[in-house]
Amino acid sequence: MSLACQGIAGDSDDCADKREFDPETTTPTRAVVEIIADLEGVETLELPPLYSTVNDLLGEFASNPPASGANVEITFTYEGYRITVYQTGLIEVE
């Protein structure tokens, strides 16, 4: 894993990489794969596909989002990273 142990604001106690994506223009699946490819320094096509179950779940999450008050998040592992996708369009990678 190439994830540096430094948060967005330079907080060295935060070992998560947090990035936002626009759910209107990018699917969560695409955003996750692009983030991991960036962290690993590889092209997206060099990574294995997300498992179909996770891919389907993220697709449904994006196309039929829950009410904003639900504060839904989905957490799973991919390529050795623990990934949390938030309903708000934030992705956290640890």
Residue pairs with C-beta under 8 A, 6 or more apart in sequence:
1 39
1 40
1 80
1 81
2 39
2 40
2 41
3 15
3 17
3 39
3 81
3 93
3 94
4 17
5 12
5 15
6 12
6 14
6 15
7 13
7 14
7 15
7 16
7 18
8 14
8 17
8 18
15 94
16 92
16 93
16 94
17 35
17 39
17 92
17 93
17 94
18 90
18 91
18 92
18 93
19 31
19 35
19 90
19 91
19 93
20 89
20 90
20 91
21 28
21 31
21 89
21 91
22 89
23 62
23 65
23 89
27 58
27 59
27 62
28 58
28 59
28 61
28 62
28 74
28 85
28 91
29 50
29 54
29 55
29 58
29 59
29 62
31 85
31 91
32 50
32 58
32 78
32 83
32 85
32 91
33 44
33 47
33 50
34 44
35 91
35 93
36 47
36 78
36 79
36 81
36 83
36 93
37 43
37 44
37 46
37 47
39 81
39 93
40 47
40 79
47 79
48 79
49 55
50 58
50 78
54 76
54 78
57 74
58 74
58 85
61 72
61 74
61 85
61 87
65 72
65 87
66 72
66 87
68 87
70 87
71 87
72 86
72 87
73 84
73 85
73 86
73 87
74 84
74 85
75 82
75 83
75 84
75 85
76 82
76 83
77 83
81 93
81 94
82 93
82 94
83 91
83 92
83 93
83 94
84 91
84 92
85 91
86 92
